[in-house]
Amino acid sequence: MSATPDARESRAEVTGLPWTLPGWSLRVAFALIAVPLALSAAPSGPWPVIGVALAAVTVVVPRWRTAWLLIAVLAFSALLEPAEGVSARLLALIVGVHVLHVLAGWMLAVPVRAGLQPAVLLPGVRRLIAIQLPVQAVAVVILVLRPEQGVGAMAIVAGAAILAIAVLIAVFLLRPRRG
């Protein structure tokens, strides 16, 4: 049974927006970003095939959390390629894995058949932009000013970030639960 025009109008008045996106659109967006990244992150060896397979599994069954395995594979495969200084591929990978992380989180929260108002995504998009602008600027500065040391500096920054994330996860997991 479809909604009458009056019901659609009253729903639009309650929600504030006249239209919604289908929940599956997040999965399409994930695939549209993940597949090109998988095919371009490390164009040699088994990495593109592994990346596309992980992207497909993530889109079909997001609760398996293979998105984060895909992100790790993309980062690892990029380390296998020789350093080329500033490259569009590296900068795209930096922002791409962050976007995949955000989309994967949203896919866990939004069912395929749900209606999704774009305004709900705005805080996450703002945070993504607020993080990526300085990260991209720092990456460009490091890679332009010291291309021979850029990979080493990036590895130190990445290691510090991983350590910080591990500490945050440990703090949240080890804190006492309130009844």
Salt bridges, closest charged atoms under 4 A:
GLU84 OE1 - ARG89 NH2 3.31
